[in-house]
Structures are given as C-alpha cells and as structure tokens.
C-alpha cells in the first residue's frame, strides 16, 4: 500500500469541500478522478502532494514513496538544451548522479584520510541508488521517452526556451516519467499531445509499475488506461471498478435510482406537510402534528446529481452547395521550411473528412488554406459554387477582439439580430445574465471556445472546417458538440486529436505526414488500431534495438533511411497507376455533371409531357450512367492495385 486516507475532510472558511473521504492507493492502481468543476478534485490532489493538510481525518504515505505531479498549466522548468534539463529533473536518478559528481569533486580537494573515508561511504550509497534507478542509462532512456512523446533526434539539442508551451509541457512530462515515481498524478495529460504521442503514453502507462491517478476530459484515453474511477460529488467520494465507459453506465443507473428515491421522498414530504397544515390548529391532533414536524426535521433530502450545465447546440440548416465543395490543386506551403508539397485534395458535398497527423506536420496550416484565410505558397484553392464556409481555429484568440464584450462579438457577425436574440444564443452556450457584458480578454480557454462556436452558429454555413474544436471543453460540452455535428447536414472537415469525436463523425481519414497528405483506406477506428499495433511493436522491439549495439540516434537515422527508400520505390511503382486514375477522374467529372443535368431535366413537367423527348433523355441518362459505372469500376480496380 502506497497511500491510506481515512475519513478526510476539507473546508475553506465555512464551506465544506468534502468530508468522510476514504481510499487506499496500491502499486499498479490505474485510477481516474472525476467530478464537476468545484467538486474538490484539485484540492484532493494537493493533499496527495502534501501541499495541503486535511481539516480532519487521517492521511498516511508509506515511507520512501515518491509522488510526482504533472499540472494542467505549465510550471517552471529549467532552460537549456532539451535533453539536459529533462535528465537533470528526472527525480532520484538525477539526484544520485549529481551527488556522485559533487562527492568526486570533494575527494579531489581533500587529503584528509578520515574525510576521504566518509566521502567514499557516501559515494558507495549514491552509487547503489544510481544503480537501482538505472541512472547510468538516463541519457538513452530520456531519448526513448522524448521520441515517444513526439520529439525528433534534432530536437534533443535545441534550447528548451525555443519550444512552445505545449512542447515544454511534454518535456516536463518526460522528466516525470523518467523519475520512476511510486505515484504519478496527471492533470489533463493529453491536452498537448497529438494522437500518436497519446497512444505512446497509454502504452507506457500500461507498463508502468507504480500507481497512476489521472484527471482528464478524454473518455477514450481513460477507457484504455484506468481500471477504477473515483467520483467526487456532494462532498463524498464514490468508487467504481472498471473503465470510464463502465462508470458512465453505472452512473446513469445510480442517477435513475436516486431520482426514483427523491421522487418518493418528495411525495412523502408533501403528505406530511399537508397533514401539518391541515391539523396545526386542531388541539386533538397536537401530538400527531408535533410528531410529524420532528419527522420532517430528521429527513435528509436525497440529492440526485449535480447538473454541470450543458450547452444547447444546433447548427442551422445550410443552403445547398455544388457537388465539388473545395479542391486543392498541387498546393505547397512553406514558412522558414517546407510544410507540405504538391497536395491534391477534393472535398465533395456531404463528405465528413477527418485530418490527422503529428503536431507540426501542417494540419492547422491545411485547415487555414481550405478556409481561405491563408494562401498557399504554390498551387491553388478552388471553391465550389454556392459554398458558404465556417471556420473554427484552435487559436481562438486570433478571431476574438479581447476588448469587446461577448454581446459585441456576436453583433459584429450578425448586426441585424436584436440583443434578445443574441443573448438567447449566448445562453445556449452557458453565458447568462451579466456574463454577456464580460470583456473577451478575461475569459478562460473553455469560455473562449464556446464563444467561438456561438459565432459560427450565427450564419448558416454548408462547409464547416473545425480545427481542434474540443480543446478546453469538458466532457459534457464535448458530447453536446459531437451530437450536434452528427446531425449537421453540410460538409465537414475535422482536424482533431479527439479520437471519440473522430470515431463518431468522420467517414474518410487523411493523414498529414512527411510533407504530404495520404488517404487512409478505412474508418478512423481501423486507423487507430493500426497506430496502436505499430506503437506496441515499437515497445516490444525496444529491447532488441538496444542490444543491437546501435544508439537511439543511429537507429532513428537507419529507420529514416529505410523509410525514404521504401517511399521512393513505392512512388515509382504507383506513378503509372496514379496517372491512369487521374485520367479517369478527369473523364468522370463532366459525366457526373451531365448526369445531374439530365436528372434535373427528367423532373421538368414540360419534358415529362413530351413523351418523345422524355424517352430520348431517358436513353441518354442510361448511357451516361453506364459510362460512369464502367469508369468507377476501372477506378476501383486501379485503386486496389495501388493499395496492393
């Protein structure tokens, strides 16, 4: 047992945060801590970290136990080349190496034999600690962890201060994992991770020998990592054995049971209250009235559940667009380096496309080009007829003036709407009362995300481009957004690391990788399984790679060389097939337009009344449909050949 807590209570002033909270933490536990905002999750973590003392109860941490914490917001982390501070902050292993270095320095500066003996004893102890924590391999271990979290070999020597906040957070996470703690406390660890790094972290945590407590708004991550859920609600801690999906199922059952009990209790209270009112002035009923008054005083009101407040979100019906919504033709983009080259992508009306890939590969850049807010360096964007675009960017601050109020932000988009109409829309996004007069600059990340979504809803759009729309949203708001997007009748392009959202919504997956964009043949769930299998194989082969005599950097260079050779061979073999596919697609487009034109004519009452012309048009329509069918069959055969 690592931690034992019994009957913990915590209050701030006169307000009770929780009371009578008891739990144990054992090595190997995988626990999610859930609850609405204000339930006391952060307070409980601070008690675990020793930053707060409970107001009541007993709290015991076993001797020698190491507890580390990854906060939701970036804490202070040393500067310097990435690999150096990550190794220096890696807990007991790093401290043992530093102690050995200092002892060696002291030995060089003393001739006193007694002092030398003391230092040698200390050196032996420090060496034992370094050996037990694998400190002598800290550099190669750090490289593996950093690579798993998405850093490249070239990143290892870059100054820490050159990385963005999200990447610095990954560096801090790497040092925590390297410290090999007994208890790892993670607060929203996936916020700054792309899908591949998230899958790597899941696999790492599955093999981690210590205990893990995690706070997260990512149901998919929790489902695959945790085997127990603690929920803080009404000041009490409830335990559910199972993953997050099991917790949700049991929670719904608990709510249903409590609501029935609460309804029965309310009816009982109403009956007692009616009796008291009816006979309060009747002397012969005085003792019965008093008895019922005491009964009311003893009744503890059954609480059902806390309703955190849900967004009300429904996208307005959009106008119909042309068949081809958007087309990228030989698009390239570069800043100080190339981002991607010669991208060709066509978005067809009604498609629901997911775009995935590692951070920094160009997903957001691609979304800005599709939305028309950024121009490509080369190539062109063609927008179809009747297309009205709506764009949500993960950098929500870019589209929001911090000096304007929430009401003014919406009025800019829809100046003809009344304040009442705008307030109604804001109310659907949980902005009520005087909230609408708040300046945008003081809003939290989640509030800014909700405001940006509200702005999109003001004008009906038939082409929706969403770049990480669930960042900063809690689980409840994510579910509401997902349900609304499932009913959205327009064309959707979704750039996201939120696997549940992608799994629920997209029917086609493009992966941005190595300067290109590739269609992934299969559903998102299939894509995810393939990624998980690849990362598991990487973990399994890590030992054989380390014993082959090659360093991680050499292994990385070898891998890149092999991949480059494979890409070159693949491109050469597919070039001829790709040419044939492009030729077929050029023939299909006018045929499909002709089919649409004929189908429109065949519904014209004037043509229907002219039997001769109707028969001729029907024959032409059948001929065109047969040609389309033949070309599509050829396209499928060529596509299968390319996949093979």
Buried (B, 14 or more C-beta within 10 A) or exposed (E): EBBBBEEBBBBEEEEEBBBEBEBEBEEEBBBBBBBBEEBBBBBBBBBBBEEBEBBEBEBEBEEEBBBBBBBEEBEEBEEEBBBBBBBBBBBBBBBBBBBBEBBEEBBEEEEEEEEEEBBEEBBEBBBEBBEEBEBBEBBBBBBBBBBBBBBEBEBBEBEBEEBEEBBBBBBBBBBBBBBBBBBBBBBBBBBBBBBBBBBBBBBBBEEBEBBBBBBBBBBBBBBBBBEBBBBBBBBEBBEBEBBBEBBBEBBEEBEEEBEEEBEEBEEEBEEBEEBBEEBEEEEEBEEEBEEBEEEEEEEEEBEBBEEBEEBEBEBEEBEEBBEBBBBBBEBBBBEEEEBBBBBBBBBBBBBBBBBBBBBBBBBBBBBBBBBBBBEBBEBEBEBBEBBBBBBBBBEBBEBBEEEBBBBBBBBEBBEEBEEEEBBEBBBBBBBEEEBBEBEBEEBEEBBBBBBBBBBBBBEBBBBBBBBBBBBBBBBBBBBBBBEBBEEBEBBBBBBBBBBBBBBBBBEBBBBBBBBBBEEBEEBBEEBBEEBBEEBBEBBEEBEEBBEEEEBBBEBBEEEEEEEEEEEEEEEEEBEEBEEBBEEBEEBBEEBBBBBEEBEEBBEEEEBEEEEEBBEEBEEBBEEBBEBBEEBBEBBEEBBEEBEE
